[in-house]
Amino acid sequence: MPGRSTRSLGVMRGLEQATPIKQGTWLYSGSVPCEVRIVRHHTLYGTGDVSDPPEIAEDRTVECFYILYHTPTGEPAWVGGGAALSLQEAVTVAEAALGSGLRWNDA
């Protein structure tokens, strides 16, 4: 499910408290450093949209990974960058979205 976005601020607040399993920095506009993290979670949140198929609309209990990042202004504190079903998929989604300015701390 690459690129799935979180649907509410309440969800973001829960995810931002999760322990990061991968962290890094990306350069907004090539010069402003912003923090990036990937967190492991136990719920893949659905869209909540009744017009979507149930497997997309409904929350699922499954190990998944959410990408979170700061913006240059810091508002909101964290922005959702999507979700994935594996760490490697989350890394791929983050790298595709944030581009060559992304550097992982463990790389």
Buried (B, 14 or more C-beta within 10 A) or exposed (E): BBEBBBBEEEBBEBBBEBEBEBBBBBBBEEEEEBBBBBBBBEBBBBBEEEEEEEEBEEEBEEEBBBBBBBEEEEEEEBBBBBBBBEBEBBBEBBBEBBEEBBEBEEE
